[in-house]
Amino acid sequence: MKKIRFLIISLILVFLFLFHLRFLSRNFDWDSCVYALNIQKNRIESAFFNPHHLGFESSGLLYWKWIQSIYPTTDIMFFLRLRILVSSLIFLGIFIWIFQKLYKDFFLAILLAMCIQFSQAFWFYSLHNDTPLIHSCLMALLFLFTVYFLRGGLKHWHLILLWCLQLFSIYFHQSNVIHFGIVPSAILLNQNRSFGKKLRTIFIYLTLLGVATIVSYLFVGFVILKRGLGPIDEKHFSFWMFLYAAINRWGMSEGEKNYFHYFYRGIGDAFLVFQNVTPKFRVDFSNFFSKNHILYNLNALFWMFTMTMGLINFRKLWKTYRSELIIMAFWLPPSICFYTWWEGYFFEFWVGTVIALWILNFYIFQSMTLSSFPVFSKSLLHTIYITVGGLFFLTNFAFSTLPRSIGPKFGYIEGIQGPVLKLADESIYQR
């Protein structure tokens, strides 16, 4: 049976790879182009230019060197997108495997993986050379492996693997520091250790994680980039370290903020076709069946129903998935709060949240199953995910994936037009 499951997962991933390869994004925006150009420079200093994701461009540089060693080419953007695509498929394969191991429903694990795949944020960034996909997948794997290892007694080698996974999630995006409590919460839930030993283990785990993170930044900043602590200018260590959060630059820039609108824009775009820079509300229950609103209304109702059922059925939900909910409390709520405050209107920050919400959706719906009618309950849940996943696939493919595969198309690239036009001149599309 294990071999059959492995074969099915492999076939699904091969099919998705070929399908996505045909419709790979040919959209060139500022971030994706800057990251590609930093890697193309073939300089270690350029690969560490962005401090908030040390691992993204640096690993991209190693990957690009490896590609050129086996296939000399100048089509860097194509192969960088291919790297992201393969990363997303590896994640989906591991997701299906570990989910069926945890919850004993192989078909449901496949359906849930497809719902994640065809959500706008995950789908878009699995075909695009940008940071959100890899670090979000690492966080999701950290959660799933934490739950899985907790059931196995959370041995020392489990903690070592989780520590490495969490450190790399921070390397691929600095903001993942806010999820420091995921593994410690599992340690507290572990029944195989005394309370004193749990506290010691948590202290050692977090201390080593903090030291490794700090030393990494100090090494990159002072040794590789040769930043100093002299005059406050572009050579100062703090200028690099806090580049993304600098006042009047990007990130938390000045200006009036509407956090409700930020949340609505970000989470709404993360499920169904995003709006680019058009800030308008697309959910309108007063005009429910309008072609401009019905899909967004249905999506909003689906998640409103999910959360309502979770509250109504919370006692059984807590009893069935207590450990999962405690661990998820250090993943999902911090993500929603932080990214709403930071740059909630960019759906790139909601990729990980979308994955977490789909997992939470499963916990809620599964806790509502009727023990007297297990086959019916399972069939109903499968039907729901087939319907919702199919709706997401048709909508996001027709209005996002397909149009963006026709190109090249350019977003905001002011100041780097020349190098970007060279990036877009990809010989692989001219054969």
Summary of the structure (lengths in Angstrom):
residues: 431
radius of gyration: 22.2
end to end distance: 42.5
largest distance: 72.3
contacts: 1339
relative contact order: 0.14
helix: 73%
strand: 1%
